[in-house]
């Protein structure tokens, strides 16, 4: 199970739309690094969380699904690149 504090710490991460996350997951280069499937909220908020990344452990994508709240959309995040306004996933701020 991932560290609960760490999985909700989105410092240095930027939200991206579903189509970007879908494309990233299709790559054969990224694999699941960490996950928590807790639809009943046994360990906190009900969540299905997956962190994807390279085989060397570098995280590239975090995804959150909220099974107890059908009105809440899924959320996808990529690490923010060192260059201002550019995320590693290729999504610009503006």
C-alpha positions in Angstrom: 0.0 0.0 0.0 1.4 3.5 -0.9 2.2 6.0 1.8 -1.2 7.8 2.3 0.4 11.2 3.0 2.6 10.9 -0.2 -0.2 9.8 -2.5 -2.2 12.9 -1.6 0.8 15.3 -1.7 0.5 16.9 -5.2 3.3 19.4 -4.7 5.2 19.4 -8.0 2.3 17.8 -9.9 0.0 19.3 -12.5 -3.4 18.1 -13.5 -3.9 16.9 -17.0 -7.1 15.9 -18.9 -8.2 12.3 -19.4 -7.0 12.0 -23.0 -3.4 12.8 -22.0 -3.5 10.2 -19.3 -5.0 7.7 -21.7 -2.2 8.2 -24.1 0.4 7.9 -21.5 -1.0 4.6 -20.2 -0.9 3.1 -23.7 2.9 3.4 -23.7 4.8 0.1 -23.2 7.4 2.2 -21.3 5.3 2.9 -18.3 4.2 0.4 -15.7 2.2 0.7 -12.4 4.5 1.6 -9.6 2.1 1.9 -6.7 -1.6 1.5 -6.2 -4.4 1.5 -3.6 -7.9 0.1 -4.2 -10.0 1.2 -1.3 -13.6 1.6 -2.5 -15.0 1.4 1.1 -12.6 4.0 2.6 -11.0 1.5 5.0 -7.7 3.5 4.9 -9.2 7.0 4.5 -11.3 8.5 1.7 -12.7 5.9 -0.7 -10.3 5.9 -3.6 -8.7 3.9 -6.4 -5.2 5.3 -6.8 -2.5 4.3 -9.3 0.9 5.8 -9.8 2.5 5.0 -13.1 6.1 5.4 -14.2 9.2 4.1 -15.7 10.6 0.7 -14.7 13.5 2.5 -12.9 10.9 3.9 -10.5 10.5 7.5 -11.9 6.8 8.4 -11.4 5.1 10.0 -14.5 1.4 9.8 -13.8 -0.9 9.7 -10.8 -4.6 8.8 -11.2 -7.4 9.0 -8.7 -10.9 7.6 -9.0 -13.5 8.3 -6.4 -15.9 5.3 -6.2 -18.1 6.7 -3.4 -18.8 10.0 -5.1 -20.3 9.6 -8.6 -20.4 13.3 -9.1 -16.6 13.6 -8.7 -14.6 13.2 -11.9 -11.4 11.1 -12.1 -8.2 13.1 -11.7 -4.8 12.7 -13.5 -1.5 14.4 -12.6 1.9 14.6 -14.1 5.1 15.9 -12.6 5.8 19.5 -13.4 9.0 19.9 -15.5 11.8 22.3 -14.5 10.8 24.7 -17.2 8.1 27.2 -16.2 4.6 26.3 -17.5 5.5 22.9 -18.9 4.5 19.6 -17.5 6.5 16.4 -18.2 3.4 15.0 -19.9 3.6 17.7 -22.5 0.6 19.8 -21.4 1.3 23.5 -21.2 -0.2 25.8 -18.6 -1.6 28.2 -21.1 
